[in-house]
């Protein structure tokens, strides 16, 4: 199986030898001071963390005690198990996945079970009308297979038609943005090719919850209420009981979708893409002016392939190839490898500035080139180290760029994530999404299938590789990932959060490699993100850091909602699985 192999540049792992003696790490809540630390598992014996608001806090670490955090501070402990594990953003989905493992299912069976439940548990984030991408490492192998479960624009889609209407972007909340849902075909294909129990067993827990109700979690209730106005027509009937967002603890049911899953369990993917269910979806889309046809649905098919890869800090990062934006994460790390991040305060202004500037340049490159793989021609250029060096040279260490597009021209001539590891060490890294909160806001009448608006990932720029067009897959923001260490699968991980995901991948990898954080610490740590002319900086950063960033020209703001959400499972050589789950979401890691 071929890999597109790239090199992120020098390893930072060896650069920090002697920088910090054996130290004990306190927790990393979003507002807590940070501390030097020593690694128990990862091969980084000298770890370095500095308080963003002042001098380093040094605490004694007694080797062999197993202490990983200061238990007087808020924080999460890692979840440790030996047989199997799931980490995801809702505990009931994680529990269902582990229950499947206990019944003899493998990681594929469990990941599908958990993912489908998340469509009910977090309906603003994902659902049956969405897409998915997955990385799979089969049991007994360190090879990785990719699954592209992203849907296509209807065959009759024409960019000229939208431009003639005066549109310069794809309308996000109309049928034009609705690509054919690809996740169900991907789930059925994965189950058939790699599962053990069959699709019916994987869907059974979700059917039960959809019929009997699932309690609305705290963060989910907030997201639901904040975005309820995006729902329209039949979607309001299915997703706003009594015409209002359900409160925390409310039992939410989806009887229409339970019926859909029962039919898929009996008749497979054809039950979804043909017949009454497809007719229900087509009716609402066509009534709104959509050009979708029965053939568009019937012809939907997931594709298998090879990942793209690179190395940073001695670890190999595997990402899904385009039309996902995994290449953006690779480019971002290529750019950051031109700087000695490990010498910086991990939560100081210098690192935040470099990450923000690299993000602007990498995302500008993404917007130029990432497209349906059948149409993308500049992947090698995007991922070459020479490109990264030229882009890195554009970064002023003390001044924010206002636009990456103009200065980089010469160089270029919401979502859920679930990861499962089973007893045989099959690894699944899967991400599943309807794009914006509640997707297009459009749902089918009878079954309540909420459509994604992934067509918003297309451009209307004439001649662009990602130009809106019939049968094409749009550029996607969702990207699952796997880290390998010396050829061995070490850690599946993923970061939710729309546009943030590539930056989130890069930040997670640099947290682990440059600063030696354990997986849970790496997820807990505060984040920042440059988007739409602003630098969003979480409250975990000090006021002094925000002031410095503003002095360098960033338009700094504190986000109303925490940035992203992530999950990870590390596989240790002694057979222990270590799960980490982002406190920004309601989820957890569960093992047995």
N, C-alpha and C positions, 0 to 999 in steps of 0.2 A: 504494500500500500504506500503510495508516494506521498510525501509531504513537501509543501513549498517551504523550504527551510531558510530562515533569515537569522541575522545576528544582531541583537540589540546593542552590541558594543561591550565594553569592559564589564567585568563582574565587580559589583560593589562589595561583594561578600568579604573579600580579603582586604579591602581598603581600610577597615576600621579596627584591625587587630590592635589590642592594647588600649582601645579608647575608653573602656569601662571594665572594671573588675567584676567578679561575681556579685550580682545585685538582685534584690527582690523587687518585683514589679508590683505597684499598686494598680487598682482598677483604672480603667480609662473611661469614666462616664463623660458625657459631653461637656461638663463644666469643671471637671476635676483637673488638678495639676498632673503633669506627666513626670515620669521617673525613669532613671536608668534601670536596666533589667538584664537578666541572663536567660537564655533560651534553655528549656528542658528537652525539647524534641527536635526543633529545626536545627540544621547544622550551622548555627551562627552563635558561637560561644561568647562573643563580645557584643553586647547590644547597647544602643545609645539612644536615650530619649532625654530631652531637656525641657524644663518648664517654660512654656511660651511667655509667662508673665514674670520670670525671674530666673535665678540660678537653678542648677540641677538639684533635685532632691535625691539624696543617696540613702537607700535603706539596706540594711544587711540582708544577705541571702544565705541561708544555710543549705548547703548542697545536700540533696537527698531528702529534704523535707517535703518536696512537692509543692511548696507554696508558689502560687501563680499570681495572686493579687492581694491587695490589702482588704481584708474582709470587714474593716470598719468603714469602707467607702462603698457607695452604690456601684453595682456592676454585676455582670453575669459570669458565672463559672463556665468553663468548657464542659460539654457533655461527653462522657467517655463510655465506650462500650466495645464489645469484641465481635459480636455476631453480625449485626447489620444496623444501619442508621439511615434516618432521613432528616434533612434540615430544610425547612421552608417557612413561609410567612404566616402560617396559621396552624395552631397546635392540633386541631382535629384532622387536618389534612396530613400532617406528619404522623399522627397516631394511626390513621387508616393505612398509610404506606407501610408502617412497621408491622401492623396486623397482617398485611398481605405477605410480608417476608416471613412472619412466624408460621403462616399456613403453608409455606413451601414455595411461595412465589419468588421470582427474582427481582432484580432492581428495576427492570423494565415494567413488570406487572405493577410494582409498587409506585413507581414514578407516575404512571398513567392514572392510577387510583387517586393519588394525592392531587395531581394537577387538575383533574376534572372536579374534584370537590372544591378546589380553590375558585372555580368559576361561579360557585354559589356563595362561598365564604367571602370572596372579594370581587363582587360583580362589576365594580368600577374598573377593575384591573384586567380581567380576562373572562373568557367564556367560550362556549361552543362555536360562536361566530368569529373566533380569532385564529391566529397563526401560532406556530411553535418552531423552535429550532432545538436540536439536541446533539450532544456529543456522547457517544457510547464507547466504553472500553469493555469488551467481552471478558467473561471470567477466564482466568488463566492466561491473559494476554495484556500487554501494555500498549497494543495498537489502539487507535481511536478512529471511529467511524462517525461521520456527520449525517444528520437527518435534517433536510430542509423541508419543513412543513409550512412554508409560506404560500399563500394563494396568489392568483394572477388577476390582472384587470380583465374585464370581459372582452371577448374578441372584437366587439364592435366599438371599443373605446378609441376615441380620436382626440388628440391634443388640439388639432385645428378647430374642432367643434367648440371646445371650451374657450379658445382664444377668440373665436368669432363672437362669443357671448360677452366678451370683454373681461374674461377672467385672466388673471396673471398668476394665480396659484390654484391648486385644487381645493374646491369648497369642502371643508372638513366635515360638515354635518349634513351632507346630502349624499345621494346614491353614487355620485361620481367618485367619492372616496372609498366606497365599499369594494374591496377586492374579494374574490371568492374565498370563504373560510378554508384554510388548509390544515388546521390542527387535527380534525377528526380523521382524515385520511392518514395523516402521519401516525396518530396513535394506533390505528388499526394495522398499519404496515409494520410498525415497531413491534406490536404484540405478536403478529403472525411470524415475523422473521426472528425475533430475539426473545420473546416472552415464553413463559412456561405454563401459566394457568389459562390463558386465553382472555380475550377482550371482555367477555361477559363477567368473569370474576373481578376484573379490574374496575368495571363500572358499577358493580353491585353496591359498594359503600356510598357512592354518590347518589344512586337511585334512592336509597333509603333516606338520606338526608334531604333530598329534594322533595320527597313525598311527605316526610314527617317534620321537617323543619330543622334549621341549623341556627344557633344563637349568633346574633350579630356582635362581633368583637369591637373593642373600644376604638382602635385606630380606623377600622373599617367604617364604623358609624360616622366618624368625623369626615372621612373621604366621601361617603355617601351623601351626607347633608351638604357638604361644600360644593358638590357637583350635580345635585339633583336637577337643577334647571337645564342641564344639557340633554336630559331625556325628553323625547318627543313622541307623540302619537301612542302606538301600542306599547312602546317601551315604558311609558308612565304607568300603564295598567299592570304590567308584569313586575316592575321594579320599584314602584312607589305605592305600597299598600296604603289605602285610605288617602292617596295622593300626597303622601309625605314620606320622607326618608325614615326608615325604621331606626328606633333608638337602640342604644347599647343593650344587649340582652334579649332583644326581640327575636322570636323564632320566625325565620324567613323561609318560605317554601317556594319551590319552582315546579309545580306539578306538570306543566307543559314540557319542560326539559326532562323531567323524569321519564315521561313517555318517549321522548326522543332517544334517551339512553337505552330504554328497554328494547326499542326497535333495532338500535345498533348492536346491542348484545345478542339479539337473535339473528339478524341478517347482515351484520357487518357494515362497512362504509357505504354500501349502496343504499341502505335505508336512509342515510342522511343526504346523499347527493342525487338521488332520484326519488320519484314518487311523491307522496303527500308532503313530506317535510321540505323537500326542495321546492315544491309548488308553493308552499306557504311562504318561503323566503323570497321566491321570485315575485310573488303577487305584490308584496309591499314595495319591493325595489322598483318594479316596473311601473307601479301606480305613481311613484314619485319621479318618474322620468329616467330611471336606470335602464341601461341597454343590456343587462344581464340576460342570458338565455339558459335553457335547460342543458344545452351542450357545455356551457361554461362550467356548470356545476358537475356534470357527469364526468368531464374530462380531468378534473382536479386529481393530481397525483403528487405525493411526496417524492423527493429524490434523495439518493444516498451519495456521499462523496468523501473526500479527504479534507482534513483540517489544514489550515495554514499555521505556521509555527515560528517561534523565535526564542531567543534566550535573553534573560536579564538576571543579573545577580547569580548566575550559575544555574538558574532554573529555566526549564523550557516551558513556554506558554503556548498552549494550543487553543486556537480560536476557530469559529466557523467561518468559512470563506464567504465572500459576497454572494448574495445581496445583503447579508448582515453586515454590521459595521465593525466586526472583529478586527479587520485590517486597520481601522482607526486606532484601536488600542495598541496594536503593534507599532504603528507609526509614532504614536505619542510616546511610547517607551523608547523608541529609537531616538527621538528628539531629546528626551530627558537623560538618556545615557551619555549625552555630550557634556553633562554637568555632574559635579560630585555631590549628589544629593545627600549622601551619607555624612558629609561634613557639616550639613546644615541642621538647625533646629527643626525637628520634624513638624512642629506646629508653629513655626515662626513665619515671618513675612516673606523671607527669601524663597523658601520652598513653595509657599502658596503662590507667589508671583510667577516663578518659573513654571509651575503646573498650569496656571491660568494662561500664560502666553503660549505654552506648548499646546494646550487645548485649542486655543484660537486657530493656530496654524494647522493642527491635525484635522480639526473639524472643517476648516475651509477646504482642505485637500479632499476629505470625504465627500463634501458637497459637489466637488468638481467631478469625481471619478466613480464613486461607488454606485453600482447599478445591478440589474439583472445580470448574472454571470454570462448569459448568452450575448450580452451587449457590452460588457465592461472590457476595456482594452488596456488600461493603464495600471493594473495591479502590481506588476513588477516595479514600475516607477514609484508607485505610492509606497512600496515597502522597502525600497533600496536604502542602504545606509547613506549613500551619497545624497539622496533627497533629504534625509533627516539632518545631515550635517549642514546643508545649505539653509534649511528652515531654522535650525538652531542658531545659526549665525545672525538671523534677523532679530533675535531676542535681545533687547536692552535690559540688563540686569536691574536697572533702577527706573525704568519708565514703561508704562503700559502702552501697548499698541492699541489704537482705536479701531483699526480694521485690518484683518489679516489678508483680505482679498487683494487689496491694492499692492501691498508690499511683497506679497508672495508670488505675484503673477509670473515673474521671470523664472522662478524655480520650476514651474509646472508647464511652461509652454506645454406611562403607567403600566403595568406588567407584573407577572409573578415569576418566581424562580423556585425550582425544586431540585434537590440533589439527593440521590440514594446510592448507598453502597450495600451490597448483600454479603452473605456469609462466604460466598465463593469469590468475592471481590470483583464482581461485575460492577461497573461504575456508570452512573447516568447523570449527566448534567443537562437540565432541560429548562427552557424558558418559554413562556406561553402568554400571549398578550392580545388585547384589542386596541392597542396604541394609546390614544388619549383616554382620559377618564370617561368611562361608559362609551368608548369608541365613537361611532358616528351618532350615537343617541337614537338610532333606529332599530326597532325589533320587529320580528315577524308576528303576525296577529295571533295565530292559534297556539304556537309552541313557545313563543317568547324568546326566540334566538336573537341575541343582541349582536349587531354587526360591528366589526372593527372598522376603522377608517384609515387603514394602512395605505390606501391610495394617496393620502396626504404626503407620503414619502416620495412621490413622483415630482418632477419639475415640469413646467410648461415651456422651458427654454428650448427653442427649436434646435434640433440636431444633437442635443445632450444625450449621453448614453442612458440617462435615467429619465428621459422624456416619457410622459404619459402615453401609453399605447396599448393596443389590444394584445392580450396574451402575455404581457410582460409582468415580471415581479418587481415591486418597488424596492428602493433602498429601505432597509429595516434598521431600527435602532437596537433590537433585542439580540443579545449575544451570550450564549453559555460558554464556559471556559474550563479547561483542565490544566493543572500544572504537573509537569513531570520532572523528576530529579534523577539525573544520570540514567535516563531512559525508562524509569519506573514511574507509573502513575502515582502521584503523591497527593493531589488535592483537586477535586472538582469544586468550582465556585462560580457564583454569578452575582451580578449587581443589577437590581431593578432601578427604575428611575428615568425612563424615557431617554432624553438626550444625554443624560449624565453617564450612561453605562460604560462607554469607552474610557472616560476619565476615571470612573469608579474602578474599572479593571486595573488601569495603570496605578492608581493610588493604592489599591490592595496589594499589588505585586511589590511596589516600592516600600510600603509599610512592612512587608514581610522580609524583603531582601536587604534594603538599605538600613532599616531600623530594627530588624529582628523581632517584630511583634508576633505573638502567637495569633492564630486565626481569630479568636474572639476579640482580642485586643485590637487587631487590625480593622475589625468591623465596628467596634465601639468608638474608635478614634474620630475626632471632629473632621468635617469635610468642608471644602469650598468648591465652587464651580463657576466658571466664566461662561455666561450665556446671554445673548441678546443685549450686549453692551454693558451688562452689570457683572460684578463679581459677588456672588452670593456666598456669605461666610457664616457658617453655623456659630451658635452661641458658645461653643466650646473653645473658640479662639479668644484671646484676650483683647481688650479695648486697644492696647498698645499696638498689636498686630494690625487691627483694622485701620488704625490711624496711619500707620506706616504705609499700608497698601493704598490708602487714599492719597497720601502724599506723592506716591509714585504714579498717580494718574488713574487708578481704578475707581469706578463708581461702585462703592462698597455698600452692600445691604445685607441685613440679616433675613434669611428666608422665613416665611410664615410656616412652611412645612419643612421638616427635616429632609435633607438631601438623600434620596435613594433609599435602598434597603438591600441587604445582601445575605447570602448563606454560603457556608463552606463546610466540607468534611475532609479532614486530613487523615491519610492512611499511614500509620507508623509501622516500622519494620517488625516490631514485637507483636503485631496483630491487633493493636488497639486502634479504634476509630475515635477521632476527636471532632466533635461537631460544634459549629459556631453559628449563631443566628443573630441578626441585626436587631438591636433594641428599638430601632426606629419603626419597626413593624410589630404585629401581635404574635409573631411566630416563635418557633423554638426548634432545637434539634432534639430528636428522640432516638434512642438506641436500645438494644437489648443484648 
